[in-house]
Amino acid sequence: MYLEITGSLCCFQLTGVYYMQKLYKLI
């Protein structure tokens, strides 16, 4: 259970960083 939560959080952070970089390049 704990590993699943941390795994989903890690995935969420990676996608968040990816989208933030795309938005930053558009600005």
KEZAVEX-198606 format. One record per residue (C-alpha): residue number from 0; residue in three letters; x, y, z. Coordinates in steps of 0.25 Angstrom, whole numbers. Layout:
<atoms>
   num   residu       X       Y       Z
   NUM      ALA       X       Y       Z
...
</atoms>
This chain:
<atoms>
   num   residu       X       Y       Z
     0      MET       0       0       0
     1      TYR      11      10       4
     2      LEU      19       7      -8
     3      GLU       7       9     -17
     4      ILE       4      23     -11
     5      THR      19      27     -13
     6      GLY      19      21     -27
     7      SER       7      29     -31
     8      LEU      13      42     -25
     9      CYS      26      40     -32
    10      CYS      19      38     -45
    11      PHE      10      50     -42
    12      GLN      23      59     -39
    13      LEU      29      54     -52
    14      THR      17      58     -61
    15      GLY      16      71     -53
    16      VAL      31      75     -56
    17      TYR      29      70     -71
    18      TYR      17      79     -72
    19      MET      23      91     -65
    20      GLN      35      90     -74
    21      LYS      26      90     -86
    22      LEU      18     102     -81
    23      TYR      31     109     -77
    24      LYS      37     108     -92
    25      LEU      24     113     -97
    26      ILE      25     126     -89
</atoms>
